[in-house]
Amino acid sequence: MTYCVAVSTNGGLVFCSDSRTNAGPDMLSSHSKMHVFNPGNDRVFILLAAGNLATTQAIVSRIEQDMEEADMKSLLTCNKMVEAARYISEVSREELEQAQAATAAAGVDTTVSMIFGGQIMGGEPAIYMMYAAGNFISESDETPFLQIGESKYGKPILDRIITRDTSLEDAARCAIVSMDSTIKSNATVGPPIEVLVYERDTFRTEHYIKMEEDDEYLRQIKQAWNEALKKAFSQMPPFQWEKRGINLQAVNNNYQNPGQS
């Protein structure tokens, strides 16, 4: 399993992914699930992938190969982000069909889900969620983030924190906490954690970090979040009987043993 998340804010885009590809009882392995394409100074694209690794690699290889062919439709020939998203969906569908045909007898799950995002000069930054069938959706003002893979554990903090006005730095920290929450609850998701912060209209991907399990910044994020949660929980409003000073244990004991004084 895996977990990837992308966030779209007024300042740009944030991408975060884990790297675990196998979590069996006797073997852990990892492989990058973040793929960056910067084919010109007027465009930049990021692809996050969850699912069959062989299919993912075939898709990435096809994207790179198409950009090398002058007469082929590619990320270099797209004029808008939605055109680029359609192109990626076409490549994904075609490569998935080939993978399914090749492994039909073995019954292997070759499906891949992806998050694709970036910016082309003259347009807005955008992120899209690509489904295995080849269709896709974009984020929205109400939910300016997209997730693939093991998404349920990391969603609550995104729902509470992320808006269009969230700064890129806070969005990145939120994505890391979302990832850490997922890692803590699911052993099939794990480091290294990759984070890429794209500032709108720069067409550069210079804000990139890769954090291993023992990374100091990751340790600080985990510690700060853990302490903040405990502090917040300790400040939860009391029940009415607590306000009145009633001893709940004594009440329970009396209820269970009504004949005792």
C-alpha positions as CSV (number, residue, x, y, z in Angstrom):
1,M,0.0,0.0,0.0
2,T,1.0,3.6,-0.1
3,Y,-0.1,7.1,0.7
4,C,0.3,10.3,-1.4
5,V,-1.2,13.7,-1.0
6,A,-1.2,16.9,-3.0
7,V,-2.4,20.4,-1.8
8,S,-3.3,23.4,-3.9
9,T,-3.1,26.8,-2.3
10,N,-3.1,30.4,-3.6
11,G,0.7,30.3,-3.3
12,G,1.3,27.1,-5.2
13,L,1.3,23.3,-4.8
14,V,2.6,20.8,-2.2
15,F,3.2,17.2,-3.0
16,C,4.0,14.5,-0.4
17,S,4.5,10.7,-0.8
18,D,5.8,7.8,1.1
19,S,8.2,5.3,-0.5
20,R,7.2,1.9,0.9
21,T,6.4,-0.7,-1.9
22,N,6.4,-3.9,0.2
23,A,5.6,-4.5,3.8
24,G,5.7,-8.3,4.2
25,P,6.6,-10.0,7.5
26,D,10.2,-10.7,6.4
27,M,11.0,-7.9,3.9
28,L,10.5,-4.1,3.7
29,S,11.4,-2.3,0.4
30,S,11.0,1.2,-0.9
31,H,10.8,3.0,-4.2
32,S,10.2,6.7,-5.0
33,K,6.5,7.4,-5.9
34,M,7.2,11.0,-6.9
35,H,8.2,11.8,-10.5
36,V,9.1,15.3,-11.6
37,F,9.1,16.5,-15.2
38,N,10.6,19.9,-16.0
39,P,10.9,19.8,-19.8
40,G,11.0,23.6,-20.3
41,N,11.3,26.9,-18.5
42,D,7.6,27.5,-19.1
43,R,6.2,24.3,-17.5
44,V,6.6,21.9,-14.7
45,F,4.8,18.7,-13.8
46,I,4.7,16.3,-10.8
47,L,3.3,12.8,-10.8
48,L,2.5,10.8,-7.6
49,A,1.6,7.1,-8.1
50,A,0.0,4.4,-6.0
51,G,-0.5,0.9,-7.2
52,N,1.4,-1.6,-9.3
53,L,5.1,-0.5,-9.6
54,A,5.7,-2.1,-13.0
55,T,2.7,-0.2,-14.5
56,T,3.9,3.0,-12.9
57,Q,7.3,2.6,-14.4
58,A,5.8,1.9,-17.8
59,I,3.7,5.1,-17.6
60,V,6.7,7.2,-16.6
61,S,8.9,5.7,-19.3
62,R,6.2,6.4,-21.9
63,I,5.9,10.0,-20.8
64,E,9.7,10.5,-21.0
65,Q,9.9,8.8,-24.4
66,D,7.0,10.9,-25.9
67,M,8.9,14.1,-25.0
68,E,11.9,12.9,-26.9
69,E,9.8,12.4,-30.1
70,A,9.2,15.7,-31.9
71,D,6.1,14.5,-33.7
72,M,4.4,12.9,-30.6
73,K,1.8,14.4,-28.3
74,S,3.5,15.0,-25.0
75,L,3.8,17.2,-22.0
76,L,5.8,19.5,-24.2
77,T,3.0,20.0,-26.7
78,C,0.2,20.7,-24.2
79,N,-0.9,24.3,-23.8
80,K,-3.1,23.9,-20.7
81,M,-3.0,21.8,-17.6
82,V,-6.2,20.1,-18.4
83,E,-4.8,19.1,-21.8
84,A,-1.8,17.7,-19.9
85,A,-4.1,15.8,-17.6
86,R,-6.0,14.3,-20.6
87,Y,-2.7,13.2,-22.1
88,I,-1.6,11.5,-18.8
89,S,-4.9,9.8,-18.5
90,E,-4.6,8.5,-22.1
91,V,-1.1,7.2,-21.4
92,S,-2.2,5.6,-18.2
93,R,-5.1,3.8,-19.8
94,E,-3.1,2.5,-22.7
95,E,-0.2,1.2,-20.5
96,L,-2.7,-0.4,-18.1
97,E,-4.5,-2.2,-20.9
98,Q,-1.1,-3.6,-22.1
99,A,-0.2,-4.6,-18.6
100,Q,-3.6,-6.3,-18.1
101,A,-3.2,-8.2,-21.3
102,A,0.3,-9.4,-20.4
103,T,-0.7,-10.6,-17.0
104,A,-4.3,-11.8,-17.6
105,A,-3.5,-15.4,-16.9
106,A,-1.7,-14.7,-13.6
107,G,-4.5,-12.6,-12.2
108,V,-2.1,-9.8,-11.1
109,D,-3.6,-6.4,-10.1
110,T,-1.9,-4.0,-12.5
111,T,-4.0,-0.9,-11.7
112,V,-2.5,2.4,-10.7
113,S,-4.0,5.6,-9.3
114,M,-2.2,8.8,-9.6
115,I,-2.1,12.5,-8.7
116,F,-0.9,14.7,-11.4
117,G,-0.2,18.4,-11.0
118,G,1.9,21.4,-12.1
119,Q,1.7,24.6,-14.1
120,I,2.0,25.8,-17.7
121,M,2.9,29.4,-18.2
122,G,-0.2,31.5,-18.8
123,G,-2.4,29.2,-16.7
124,E,-3.0,28.5,-13.0
125,P,-1.3,25.7,-11.0
126,A,-3.6,22.7,-10.8
127,I,-3.7,19.1,-9.4
128,Y,-5.8,16.2,-10.7
129,M,-6.6,12.7,-9.4
130,M,-6.2,10.1,-12.1
131,Y,-8.3,6.9,-11.8
132,A,-7.4,3.5,-13.2
133,A,-10.2,3.8,-15.9
134,G,-8.4,6.8,-17.3
135,N,-10.8,9.6,-16.1
136,F,-9.8,12.3,-13.7
137,I,-11.1,14.9,-11.3
138,S,-9.6,18.2,-9.9
139,E,-9.5,19.6,-6.4
140,S,-12.0,22.3,-5.3
141,D,-12.2,25.3,-3.1
142,E,-14.1,23.3,-0.5
143,T,-11.5,20.5,-0.6
144,P,-8.2,21.9,-2.0
145,F,-6.3,18.6,-1.6
146,L,-6.2,15.2,-3.2
147,Q,-5.2,11.8,-1.8
148,I,-4.5,8.4,-3.1
149,G,-3.7,5.1,-1.4
150,E,-4.2,4.7,2.3
151,S,-5.9,8.1,2.8
152,K,-8.3,7.7,5.7
153,Y,-5.8,8.2,8.6
154,G,-4.3,11.4,7.2
155,K,-7.5,13.1,6.1
156,P,-8.8,14.6,9.4
157,I,-5.9,17.1,9.8
158,L,-6.2,18.1,6.1
159,D,-9.9,18.7,6.6
160,R,-9.3,20.9,9.6
161,I,-6.3,22.9,8.4
162,I,-6.0,23.2,4.7
163,T,-7.7,26.1,2.8
164,R,-6.7,28.1,-0.3
165,D,-5.2,30.7,2.0
166,T,-3.0,28.3,3.9
167,S,0.7,29.2,3.3
168,L,2.8,26.8,1.3
169,E,5.0,26.1,4.4
170,D,2.0,25.3,6.6
171,A,0.5,23.2,3.9
172,A,3.8,21.2,3.7
173,R,3.9,20.8,7.4
174,C,0.3,19.6,7.4
175,A,1.0,17.1,4.7
176,I,3.9,15.7,6.7
177,V,1.7,15.4,9.8
178,S,-0.9,13.7,7.6
179,M,1.7,11.3,6.4
180,D,3.0,10.6,9.9
181,S,-0.5,9.9,11.1
182,T,-0.9,7.4,8.3
183,I,2.5,5.7,9.0
184,K,1.6,5.4,12.7
185,S,-1.6,3.6,11.9
186,N,-0.6,1.5,8.9
187,A,2.6,-0.5,8.6
188,T,2.3,-0.7,4.8
189,V,3.1,3.0,4.6
190,G,6.6,4.1,5.5
191,P,9.6,6.3,4.9
192,P,11.5,7.7,3.2
193,I,9.0,10.6,2.9
194,E,9.4,12.9,-0.1
195,V,8.0,16.5,0.0
196,L,8.0,19.0,-2.9
197,V,6.8,22.5,-2.5
198,Y,6.2,24.4,-5.8
199,E,5.8,28.2,-5.7
200,R,3.4,29.4,-8.4
201,D,4.9,31.0,-11.5
202,T,8.4,29.9,-10.7
203,F,8.5,26.8,-12.9
204,R,11.2,25.4,-10.6
205,T,11.2,22.5,-8.2
206,E,14.0,23.6,-5.9
207,H,12.1,23.2,-2.6
208,Y,12.4,19.4,-2.2
209,I,13.2,17.3,0.8
210,K,13.5,13.6,1.4
211,M,13.3,12.4,5.0
212,E,14.4,9.0,6.2
213,E,13.0,7.6,9.4
214,D,15.7,9.1,11.6
215,D,15.6,12.5,9.9
216,E,15.9,15.3,12.6
217,Y,13.2,17.6,11.1
218,L,10.8,14.7,10.8
219,R,11.5,13.8,14.5
220,Q,10.8,17.4,15.5
221,I,7.5,17.4,13.6
222,K,6.5,14.2,15.2
223,Q,7.4,15.3,18.7
224,A,5.8,18.7,18.3
225,W,2.5,17.2,17.0
226,N,2.4,14.5,19.7
227,E,2.9,17.1,22.4
228,A,0.4,19.5,20.9
229,L,-2.2,16.7,20.8
230,K,-1.7,15.7,24.4
231,K,-1.8,19.3,25.5
232,A,-5.0,19.9,23.6
233,F,-6.6,16.7,25.0
234,S,-5.7,17.7,28.5
235,Q,-7.6,21.0,28.0
236,M,-10.8,19.3,26.8
237,P,-13.9,20.6,28.7
238,P,-14.9,18.5,31.7
239,F,-18.2,16.7,32.2
240,Q,-20.8,18.3,34.4
241,W,-20.1,15.8,37.2
242,E,-16.5,16.8,37.1
243,K,-17.4,20.4,37.5
244,R,-19.5,19.6,40.6
245,G,-16.7,17.5,42.1
246,I,-18.6,14.2,41.9
247,N,-16.4,11.1,42.4
248,L,-17.4,9.0,39.4
249,Q,-15.6,5.9,40.7
250,A,-17.6,6.1,43.9
251,V,-20.9,6.5,42.0
252,N,-20.1,3.5,39.9
253,N,-19.2,1.4,43.0
254,N,-22.4,2.4,44.7
255,Y,-24.4,1.5,41.6
256,Q,-22.8,-1.9,41.3
257,N,-23.1,-2.7,45.0
258,P,-26.3,-0.9,46.2
259,G,-26.5,-2.7,49.5
260,Q,-23.1,-1.5,50.7
261,S,-22.7,1.7,52.6
